[in-house]
Amino acid sequence: MRSGLSLLTLPALALAFPGAVRDEKRQLLGTVGNLLNDVSGLLGSVASSIDPDNFRPESGYDFQAPGPNDSRGPCPGLNLLANHGYLPRNGYVNFGQVVEATARGFNMGADLATVLCVFAVLTDGDIETESWYLGAGPQNVGGLVRHSTIEVDISPNREDYFLGCGDNHHLSSRIFTQNVQFAAQSADKDFGYDTMARHYGANSRFSQQYNPWLYYFPFPSIVSVVAFNFYPEYFSNGTYGSGGVANYESISSIVGAQLNKETGQYEYVPERWPEQGWYRRSTPYGAVEALTDGFTRIYPSNLVPMPIAQLGTPNLNVSTILCDIYQGLNSVTPLELGGETTDIEAQITWALGKLVAVGISDTILGCPKDVTNNNILYPNSTTAGGPLGPDPVVVSRAGNNVYNKVYFTAAPTTPQCS
């Protein structure tokens, strides 16, 4: 995933190409200097109007870096909650644990947490136990890294599945660097809505241009969009808009981005709350607020068509349209039914029951109670996601997170499989 010359290689090359190396070194130092200036300008903002009861982590929930057998994946917030013990540290979680932990850790509304958990269990986990893995499931089947379900393209900090050659779960250095630059250029010098809307616009346009298999069906696209307003609403130190600040110290720590001041790249480290003191938002932030903010303040920066994300781009053709349809069916197929001809009425009833329990009824959804679809089958449940049947290189990248490394130093305009 690394590219370019490091400072360590420059002396050896200087003998052969002294002029070129001086230019390379000057350019690298200039880039690093610019980034350090951006970061310096973002430091120091502090929250006000803080309720001490919202301090996190609470006593007894100290940070502990995940071990090699602990499951971690594409969601920084859930990774963090496991690293602090609000969720099982092994990363194998269940429905009730996640609803409780997201409320206690970030004050996520029960309705939004329930919607997300329903789809996580239905498409990535086990319905009988209402459980799933934060990263990859056994033999890389299931878990939140399963592409085009809860995990989807156009992320605030991960590369697309196709362009990352199956790596959709490690923090991208180049994407977070871009986010920092937008924050430094914003009027408030933070990761607020202006910054995150601009970030979404840049990421979505990049995906539309370079990812021919860009997946943006309605439900996963909702996850993609609202993930950008998670930064100010959940990752902010305190309640954003009421004295809280979406500052660099909080955001970089929560998403696991540690700047190497010599190379100017971000190393992906285990997610945690900032050590200098952090407070969750004081009021719940739920589904209605998240959808309203996401689709009025983030999404308008670049309207990606649903479900055919390739509209208006050179990538629109019969193959990409068929792939969109295929992935759309995949995104609502229970993991345990993949490749089987089985009546899924019980699974749909289970999902609707969970939604009704938090006030999201069939009448709000606009559909009758007895609607089922017996033809939503994922034809190859033993393959780790992807529209074209990924090769072993792709499968090898679709695992759990490996920390303390740098991923994606440059924009992957073609799949990065080396």
URKANOR-V108328 format. One record per backbone hydrogen bond with DSSP energy under -0.5 kcal/mol. NH is the residue of the N-H (numbers start at 1). CO is the residue of the C=O. If there is no record, write none. Layout:
NH_CO / NH_CO
//
This chain:
9_6 / 10_6 / 11_7 / 13_9 / 14_10 / 15_11 / 16_13 / 17_13 / 21_17 / 22_18 / 23_19 / 24_20 / 25_21 / 26_22 / 27_23 / 28_24 / 29_25 / 30_26 / 31_27 / 32_28 / 33_29 / 34_30 / 35_31 / 36_32 / 37_33 / 38_34 / 39_35 / 40_36 / 41_37 / 42_38 / 42_39 / 43_39 / 43_40 / 45_42 / 48_243 / 52_50 / 54_51 / 55_52 / 56_278 / 61_58 / 64_83 / 70_67 / 71_90 / 76_74 / 79_75 / 80_76 / 81_77 / 82_78 / 83_79 / 84_80 / 85_82 / 86_81 / 87_81 / 91_88 / 93_91 / 93_132 / 95_130 / 98_94 / 99_95 / 100_96 / 101_97 / 102_98 / 103_99 / 104_100 / 105_101 / 106_102 / 107_102 / 107_103 / 108_102 / 109_285 / 113_109 / 114_110 / 115_111 / 116_112 / 117_113 / 118_114 / 119_115 / 120_116 / 121_117 / 122_118 / 123_119 / 124_120 / 125_120 / 125_121 / 126_131 / 127_125 / 130_126 / 131_126 / 132_93 / 134_91 / 137_142 / 140_137 / 141_138 / 142_140 / 143_124 / 144_133 / 145_135 / 146_143 / 148_151 / 149_146 / 149_151 / 151_146 / 153_215 / 155_158 / 164_160 / 165_162 / 166_161 / 167_164 / 168_166 / 172_157 / 173_171 / 173_407 / 174_408 / 176_172 / 177_173 / 178_174 / 179_175 / 180_176 / 181_177 / 182_178 / 183_179 / 184_180 / 185_181 / 186_182 / 186_183 / 189_186 / 191_246 / 196_192 / 197_193 / 198_194 / 199_195 / 200_196 / 201_197 / 202_198 / 203_199 / 204_200 / 205_201 / 206_202 / 207_203 / 208_204 / 209_205 / 210_206 / 211_207 / 212_210 / 214_211 / 216_214 / 216_307 / 221_217 / 222_218 / 222_219 / 223_219 / 224_220 / 225_221 / 226_222 / 227_223 / 228_224 / 228_225 / 229_225 / 230_226 / 231_227 / 231_228 / 233_229 / 234_230 / 235_230 / 235_231 / 237_245 / 238_236 / 238_279 / 240_238 / 241_244 / 242_239 / 244_239 / 245_237 / 247_245 / 248_42 / 251_247 / 252_248 / 253_249 / 254_250 / 255_251 / 256_252 / 257_252 / 258_256 / 258_267 / 259_257 / 260_265 / 261_259 / 264_260 / 265_260 / 267_258 / 267_265 / 268_405 / 269_256 / 269_267 / 272_253 / 277_274 / 278_56 / 280_54 / 285_107 / 290_286 / 291_287 / 292_288 / 293_289 / 294_290 / 295_291 / 296_292 / 297_293 / 298_293 / 298_294 / 299_294 / 301_298 / 302_299 / 304_302 / 305_303 / 309_307 / 311_308 / 313_310 / 316_313 / 317_315 / 321_317 / 322_318 / 323_319 / 324_320 / 325_321 / 326_322 / 327_323 / 328_324 / 329_325 / 330_326 / 331_327 / 332_328 / 332_329 / 333_330 / 334_332 / 335_122 / 337_334 / 338_335 / 339_378 / 340_337 / 342_340 / 348_344 / 349_345 / 350_346 / 351_347 / 352_348 / 353_349 / 354_350 / 355_351 / 356_352 / 357_353 / 358_354 / 358_355 / 359_356 / 360_355 / 361_359 / 365_361 / 366_362 / 367_362 / 371_368 / 376_373 / 377_375 / 379_377 / 383_380 / 385_383 / 389_386 / 390_385 / 394_391 / 395_391 / 396_392 / 397_393 / 397_394 / 398_394 / 398_395 / 399_397 / 401_72 / 404_268 / 405_268 / 407_266 / 409_1 / 413_411 / 416_163 / 417_415
//
